Amino acid sequence: MSLRISRAKSVTGQFRPPSDKSLTHRAYMFAAIANGVSRVYSPLRGEDCESTRRCLEAMGLQSNELPTGFELTPVGEWKEPTGELDCGNSGTTMRLLSGLIASRPLSATLVGDESLSRRPMKRIATPLKLMGAKIEGDQAPLTIHGGTLKAIDYMSPVASAQVKSAILLAGLRAEGVTVVREPSLSRDHTERMLTFLGVDLQTTTLCEGTVQHVLEGGQTVKPFEFTVPGDISSAAFFLVAGALFGEEVVATELSLNPSRTGILDVFEQCGLSYTVESPKSEMNEPSGNLVLHARPEPLKPFQISGDLVPRLVDEIPVLAVLATQAEGTSVIKDAAELRVKETDRIETVAKHLKMMGANVETFEDGMAITGPTPLVGAKIQAKGDHRIAMAFAIAGLIAEGETVIQGEESIATSYPDFLEDLARLATY
């Protein structure tokens, strides 16, 4: 399949982005280990989250569909799945579920699509093996033989919410006190939500930015009701589109977890202003309506590095598009993690931006983009990466001629209504 994008005159208006993918994954998993019935409203119904729910159902979770979500009933002891657990394209499903399976007396084989099967799983297999799990494979398929685990003190080589969460979830049933340290704070949904659900989990910032998480085994999770807010990583595409056209764009009911709002730091560097309206919090997760104001001045270049990277790593492809229209050189570094996403996003973004006429230089852990540069339409190979497909759909809105995106079906994994919102917000 292919998506054809023409140059637009403007992008403006109000939209409710799809529900947060990370929060939906965790809500399903926490419901599966809770000591009672939970209800999850407005979950993301994209393929990645559906993979999580189906895998959990294969091990005993009962899900009853409600008008706006699911009633989820856990089983006391998970059952061994009768077949492989298909994680689809979802790294979150495979990595977090590995932590839950490793701490239970069952065996399971986790598989994924071609893209997921290339992604590194040794980063979670190593600590789980240290805890006592038996794991076969450093990439999918991943076979896990779970059982009684021992707590560990582990320093993660990367700031990764998925690595951290896999260890902490395994630690819930491990003997002793599990300690996970990471070089900087990654997304903290797991810590926030588990703390709200009654788990004693202590997070401390140590010297030189290292963050430590401490959790004692043997704790249980309370049942809950949770309405999933919108995903800032998905909202980023139309927020950037509004910035490119200098128009006001409003994202409603948006998750505003500080570990995810790095894109707002970049907007400030660019000279953009925003306000938050109707703020609230649910399960320790803040949300609100984000108003990105019209831009009166040219875009300024930006710098992304260090602790900022894990706070916006999924937004970097579309921020690279934004950089092509900033006056000066924008630099993205310390982002080698992009090379092991659904695609090598550094090379994929740079290659296609160059095809569209952008001035891009790549290096091992990032890229430098000098603008402003007029873009021209090109044929984009998304290669099954939803964020590449959407980022270049936004690029196509400011490019002369037609932009053709092949593999646009991948968008459904995280933003099922992307094309509808695009048609509503863009004026041609």
Secondary structure, DSSP 8 states (H G I E B T S, - for coil): -EEEE---SEE-EEE---B-HHHHHHHHHHHHHBSS-EEEES---SHHHHHHHHHHHHTT-EEEEETTEEEEE--SS----SS-EE-TT-HHHHHHHHHHHHTSS-EEEEE--TTGGGS--HHHHHHHHHTT-EEE-SSSSEEEE----B--EEE-SS--HHHHHHHHHHHTTSBSEEEEEESS----HHHHHHHHTT--EEEEE-GGG-EEEEEESS--B---EEE--B-HHHHHHHHHHHHHHT--EEEEEEE--GGG-HHHHHHHHTT--EEEEEEEEETTEEEEEEEE----S-----EE-GGGGGGTGGGHHHHHHHHTTSSEEEEE-S-GGGGGSSS-HHHHHHHHHHHTT-EEEEETTEEEEEE---EE--EEE-TT-HHHHHHHHHHHHTEES-EEEETGGGGGGT-TTHHHHHHHHEE-
